[in-house]
C-alpha cells in the first residue's frame, strides 16, 4: 500500500510532504520558553513566605474543609483530605481522634500531625485542633470539652447546657426547654446524627432538635409539628386567629349544632370538651388548634320543652303529608260514566 501511494505522487509533492514533517518534528522538540521574571519573582516570594509559616500551601482542600495537608487514616493507612471523604469511599469510618500523621500538600512530607510543616514550614490550616485533628480556615472555631468536638464560634456567643449536653447560643440561656442528652438522638426527619453533624441544629419549642435544613423542608411541606411529640414547631398564634375567622364564617349544619367532642391538646396536654367543627377543635386551655380527638361525637339533647315542640312540629308535618297523599288519591280515582 505504501509503494502504491508513493507511485501516485510526483517528486515535488513528496518533497513538500518531507519538508512539512521536518518542520513538525522541530516544533515538537523545541525547548520551552523561559518563565517570565514576574512569575519567577512570585515563586521566590512564595517560598520565602512559606519558610516563615506566614501563608498556607496550595490547599488540597475538599468540599468539606480548606486545608493544605492529607490525613493518614489510622485504620487503613490511606491518605484523604478529611475523614468525611474517607468515610464516603471506604466501608469503615475514620476515628479523627486517633490520627497521628499527615502529609504536606506542598512537599509531600509525611510527618506528625501539627499545624505547620516541619520540612517546608507551610501552614496546614488557619485553625488546628490537636484533639480532633481538625485543619480548616479560621471560622472562630473552638473545642468544647464536654461536647468532645470542635464547634464554630465565636466561643463567647455560645454556652454549654449541661442537661442538654449541647452548645447553644447565648440567646437560649434560660430560655429553652431542656431535654437530657437531646443532641445524642438522631434527627427525626432524616434519621442522621445531629451531635457531630456539620449542619447546624434547630431547637424546637418542645426542646427536641432537628437539622436546620430538615426544619426548613418540613415547614415548606406544611408540617408544623414536632415529629417526636407533636408539639407545635413554631409560633402559631396568627394561624390560630385565621382559623377562628374561618370557623365563624362557616357554621355547621343543623344536625351538628350543639355537638361536642373530647380532645387532647398537643401543646399544653389539656383534656377538654369543646364544640365540634370540621375545620378544627380549639383547646380551651391555651387556644391552640393543634389538638387530637379523643372519642366520638357527643350529641347534646335539647331541653324537654324544645323537644316537645319539635315533636309536635314533626307530627303536624306528618299529618299534612298524609292529608296531601289522601287528596291526591281521590283526585286520581276514575269517575263513573254518565247515565244515558
C-alpha positions as CSV (number, residue, x, y, z in Angstrom):
1,X,0.0,0.0,0.0
2,X,2.8,2.4,0.9
3,X,4.6,1.7,-2.5
4,X,1.4,2.4,-4.4
5,X,1.0,5.7,-2.5
6,X,4.5,6.8,-3.5
7,X,4.0,5.8,-7.1
8,X,0.9,8.1,-7.4
9,X,2.8,11.1,-6.2
10,X,5.2,13.5,-8.1
11,X,8.6,14.3,-6.9
12,X,7.5,17.8,-6.0
13,X,4.7,16.5,-3.8
14,X,7.0,14.1,-2.0
15,X,9.4,16.9,-1.2
16,X,6.6,19.1,0.3
17,X,5.5,16.2,2.5
18,X,9.0,15.5,3.7
19,X,9.6,19.2,4.4
20,X,6.4,19.5,6.4
21,X,7.3,16.5,8.5
22,X,10.7,18.0,9.4
23,X,9.0,21.3,10.5
24,X,6.6,19.5,12.8
25,X,9.4,17.5,14.3
26,X,11.3,20.7,15.1
27,X,8.3,22.2,16.7
28,X,7.7,19.2,19.0
29,X,11.4,19.1,20.1
30,X,11.7,22.9,20.6
31,X,12.6,23.9,24.2
32,X,10.0,25.6,26.3
33,X,10.1,29.4,26.5
34,X,11.7,30.7,29.7
35,X,9.3,31.7,32.6
36,X,8.7,35.4,32.8
37,X,10.6,37.3,35.5
38,X,7.3,38.2,37.3
39,X,6.4,34.6,37.8
40,X,9.9,33.7,39.0
41,X,9.8,36.5,41.5
42,X,6.4,35.4,42.7
43,X,7.6,31.8,43.3
44,X,10.7,33.2,45.2
45,X,8.5,35.4,47.4
46,X,6.1,32.5,48.0
47,X,8.9,30.2,49.0
48,X,10.2,32.8,51.5
49,X,6.7,33.3,52.9
50,X,6.2,29.5,53.3
51,X,9.6,29.2,55.0
52,X,8.4,31.6,57.7
53,X,5.0,30.0,58.0
54,X,3.1,33.2,57.0
55,X,0.8,31.7,54.4
56,X,-0.8,28.3,53.7
57,X,0.5,26.0,51.0
58,X,-1.6,25.4,47.9
59,X,-4.8,24.0,49.5
60,X,-5.5,20.3,48.7
61,X,-8.9,21.0,50.2
62,X,-12.2,19.3,49.5
63,X,-15.9,20.2,49.6
64,X,-15.8,19.9,53.4
65,X,-12.6,21.7,54.5
66,X,-9.9,24.1,53.3
67,X,-6.6,22.7,54.3
68,X,-3.1,22.0,52.9
69,X,-2.5,18.5,54.1
70,X,-3.8,15.0,53.9
71,X,-4.8,12.9,56.9
72,X,-3.2,9.4,57.1
73,X,-6.1,7.2,58.2
74,X,-5.1,5.2,61.3
75,X,-7.5,2.4,60.2
76,X,-6.3,1.7,56.7
77,X,-3.2,3.9,56.2
78,X,-4.7,5.7,53.2
79,X,-4.4,9.4,52.6
80,X,-7.5,11.5,52.5
81,X,-8.2,15.2,52.8
82,X,-10.7,14.7,55.6
83,X,-12.5,11.9,57.5
84,X,-15.7,12.6,55.6
85,X,-14.0,12.0,52.2
86,X,-12.6,8.8,53.7
87,X,-15.9,7.6,55.1
88,X,-17.6,8.2,51.7
89,X,-15.2,5.9,49.8
90,X,-14.4,3.3,52.4
91,X,-16.6,0.7,54.1
92,X,-15.5,1.9,57.5
93,X,-15.2,5.2,59.4
94,X,-12.1,7.1,60.3
95,X,-11.6,7.9,64.0
96,X,-10.5,11.5,64.0
97,X,-9.0,11.3,67.5
98,X,-6.6,8.5,66.5
99,X,-5.0,10.4,63.6
100,X,-1.2,10.8,64.3
101,X,0.3,11.5,60.8
102,X,-0.4,13.9,57.9
103,X,1.2,14.5,54.5
104,X,2.0,18.1,53.4
105,X,0.4,19.1,50.1
106,X,3.4,21.3,49.2
107,X,6.3,19.0,49.7
108,X,4.5,15.6,50.3
109,X,6.4,15.0,53.5
110,X,4.7,12.6,55.9
111,X,5.0,13.8,59.4
112,X,3.5,14.0,62.9
113,X,0.1,15.9,62.9
114,X,0.8,19.5,63.6
115,X,-0.2,22.9,62.3
116,X,3.0,23.8,60.3
117,X,5.0,21.5,58.0
118,X,8.4,20.6,59.6
119,X,10.0,20.5,56.1
120,X,8.8,23.5,54.1
121,X,7.1,25.4,57.0
122,X,3.7,25.6,55.2
123,X,0.7,26.2,57.3
124,X,-1.8,23.4,57.0
125,X,-4.7,25.4,58.3
126,X,-5.5,28.7,59.9
127,X,-7.2,26.7,62.7
128,X,-5.9,23.5,64.1
129,X,-7.2,21.3,67.0
130,X,-4.7,18.8,68.3
131,X,-7.5,16.8,69.8
132,X,-9.9,16.4,66.9
133,X,-7.0,16.9,64.4
134,X,-9.2,19.5,62.5
135,X,-7.4,21.7,60.0
136,X,-9.6,24.4,58.4
137,X,-9.9,28.1,57.6
138,X,-10.5,30.3,60.6
139,X,-14.2,30.4,61.4
140,X,-13.8,31.3,65.0
141,X,-13.8,27.6,66.0
142,X,-13.3,26.4,69.5
143,X,-13.0,23.0,71.1
144,X,-15.8,22.2,73.6
145,X,-14.5,19.7,76.1
146,X,-18.0,18.5,77.3
147,X,-19.2,18.1,73.7
148,X,-15.9,16.4,72.8
149,X,-15.6,18.1,69.4
150,X,-14.9,21.4,67.8
151,X,-17.7,23.9,67.3
152,X,-18.0,27.0,65.1
153,X,-18.0,30.1,67.4
154,X,-17.1,32.5,68.4
155,X,-16.9,30.9,71.9
156,X,-18.2,33.9,73.8
157,X,-21.5,33.7,71.9
158,X,-22.3,30.1,73.0
159,X,-22.7,28.2,76.2
160,X,-22.8,24.5,77.0
161,X,-26.1,23.3,78.5
162,X,-25.2,20.5,80.9
163,X,-28.6,18.8,80.8
164,X,-29.0,19.0,77.0
165,X,-25.3,18.2,76.7
166,X,-25.0,20.6,73.8
167,X,-23.6,24.1,73.0
168,X,-26.4,26.6,72.5
169,X,-26.4,30.2,71.6
170,X,-26.5,32.7,74.5
171,X,-30.0,33.8,73.4
172,X,-31.3,30.4,74.6
173,X,-29.7,30.6,78.1
174,X,-32.6,30.1,80.5
175,X,-34.9,30.4,77.5
176,X,-35.2,26.9,76.3
177,X,-36.8,23.6,77.4
178,X,-34.1,21.2,78.5
179,X,-34.2,17.6,77.2
180,X,-31.5,15.3,78.6
181,X,-28.8,14.4,76.1
182,X,-31.0,15.6,73.3
183,X,-28.2,16.0,70.8
184,X,-27.3,12.3,71.1
185,X,-30.5,11.5,69.3
186,X,-30.7,11.3,65.6
187,X,-32.7,13.9,63.6
188,X,-36.3,12.5,63.5
189,X,-36.7,13.8,59.9
190,X,-33.6,12.3,58.1
191,X,-32.5,9.9,60.9
192,X,-28.9,11.2,60.6
193,X,-26.6,12.2,63.5
194,X,-27.0,15.6,64.9
195,X,-24.3,15.9,67.5
196,X,-21.3,15.6,65.1
197,X,-23.1,16.8,62.0
198,X,-21.6,19.8,60.1
199,X,-25.2,21.0,59.6
200,X,-26.5,23.3,62.3
201,X,-29.3,22.2,64.7
202,X,-32.6,23.9,65.2
203,X,-34.1,23.9,68.7
204,X,-37.9,23.4,68.7
205,X,-40.1,24.9,71.5
206,X,-40.5,21.4,72.9
207,X,-36.7,21.1,73.3
208,X,-36.2,18.5,70.5
209,X,-33.6,19.1,67.8
210,X,-33.8,19.0,64.0
211,X,-31.2,19.8,61.4
212,X,-31.8,23.3,60.2
213,X,-32.2,22.1,56.6
214,X,-34.7,19.4,57.7
215,X,-36.7,22.0,59.7
216,X,-36.9,24.3,56.6
217,X,-38.0,21.4,54.4
218,X,-40.6,20.3,57.0
219,X,-42.2,23.8,57.2
220,X,-42.2,24.1,53.4
221,X,-44.2,20.8,53.3
222,X,-46.8,22.3,55.7
223,X,-45.8,20.1,58.6
224,X,-45.7,22.4,61.7
225,X,-45.5,19.8,64.5
226,X,-42.5,18.1,66.1
227,X,-42.2,14.5,64.6
228,X,-41.5,13.2,68.1
229,X,-44.0,14.7,70.5
230,X,-46.4,16.5,68.0
231,X,-45.9,19.9,69.8
232,X,-46.1,22.9,67.6
233,X,-42.7,23.5,65.9
234,X,-43.1,27.3,65.7
235,X,-45.2,30.2,66.8
236,X,-48.7,29.6,65.5
237,X,-50.8,32.3,67.1
238,X,-51.5,34.1,63.8
239,X,-52.6,30.9,62.2
240,X,-54.9,30.1,65.1
241,X,-56.5,33.5,64.7
242,X,-57.1,32.8,61.0
243,X,-58.9,29.5,61.8
244,X,-61.1,31.4,64.3
245,X,-62.2,33.7,61.5
246,X,-62.9,30.8,59.1
247,X,-64.9,28.9,61.7
248,X,-67.0,32.0,62.4
249,X,-67.8,32.2,58.7
250,X,-68.6,28.5,58.3
251,X,-71.4,27.4,60.6
252,X,-72.0,23.7,61.0
253,X,-75.3,22.1,59.6
254,X,-78.3,22.0,61.9
255,X,-77.9,18.3,62.8
256,X,-74.4,19.1,64.2
257,X,-75.3,22.2,66.1
258,X,-74.6,21.7,69.7
259,X,-72.4,18.6,69.1
260,X,-69.3,18.4,71.2
261,X,-66.2,16.2,71.3
262,X,-63.4,15.4,73.8
263,X,-59.9,16.5,72.7
264,X,-56.3,16.3,73.9
265,X,-54.1,19.4,73.2
266,X,-50.6,18.5,71.9
267,X,-49.3,21.9,73.0
268,X,-50.4,22.1,76.7
269,X,-51.6,18.5,77.2
270,X,-55.0,19.7,78.4
271,X,-58.0,17.3,78.2
272,X,-61.3,19.2,77.5
273,X,-64.6,19.0,75.8
274,X,-65.2,21.6,73.0
275,X,-67.7,22.3,70.2
276,X,-67.2,20.1,67.2
277,X,-66.2,21.7,63.9
278,X,-64.7,20.2,60.7
279,X,-62.1,23.0,60.4
280,X,-60.6,22.3,63.9
281,X,-61.3,21.9,67.6
282,X,-59.8,24.7,69.7
283,X,-58.2,23.9,73.1
284,X,-60.0,25.8,75.9
285,X,-56.7,25.9,77.8
286,X,-54.2,27.6,75.5
287,X,-56.3,28.4,72.4
288,X,-54.3,26.1,70.1
289,X,-55.8,24.1,67.3
290,X,-53.0,21.5,67.5
291,X,-55.4,19.0,69.1
292,X,-56.4,15.4,68.7
293,X,-59.9,14.0,69.0
294,X,-60.5,11.6,71.9
295,X,-63.6,9.7,71.2
296,X,-66.7,10.2,69.1
297,X,-69.2,13.0,68.8
298,X,-71.4,13.9,71.8
299,X,-74.9,14.9,70.6
300,X,-76.4,17.3,73.1
301,X,-80.1,16.6,73.9
302,X,-82.4,19.6,73.6
303,X,-84.5,20.7,76.7
304,X,-87.8,18.9,77.3
305,X,-90.0,21.9,76.2
306,X,-87.9,22.3,73.0
307,X,-88.1,18.5,72.4
308,X,-92.0,18.6,72.8
309,X,-92.2,21.5,70.4
310,X,-90.1,19.7,67.9
311,X,-92.2,16.5,68.3
312,X,-95.4,18.5,67.7
313,X,-94.0,20.2,64.7
314,X,-92.9,16.8,63.3
315,X,-96.4,15.4,64.0
316,X,-98.1,18.3,62.2
317,X,-95.8,17.9,59.2
318,X,-96.6,14.2,59.1
319,X,-100.4,14.9,59.2
320,X,-100.1,17.5,56.5
321,X,-98.2,15.0,54.3
322,X,-100.8,12.3,55.0
323,X,-103.7,14.6,54.0
324,X,-101.9,15.6,50.8
325,X,-101.5,12.0,49.9
326,X,-105.2,11.2,50.5
327,X,-106.3,14.2,48.4
328,X,-104.0,13.1,45.6
329,X,-105.6,9.6,45.7
330,X,-109.1,11.0,45.5
331,X,-108.2,13.1,42.5
332,X,-106.7,10.1,40.7
333,X,-109.9,7.9,41.1
334,X,-111.8,7.3,37.8
335,X,-115.2,8.9,37.5
336,X,-118.4,6.7,36.8
337,X,-119.8,7.1,33.3
338,X,-122.9,9.4,33.0
339,X,-126.4,7.9,32.7
340,X,-128.0,7.8,29.3
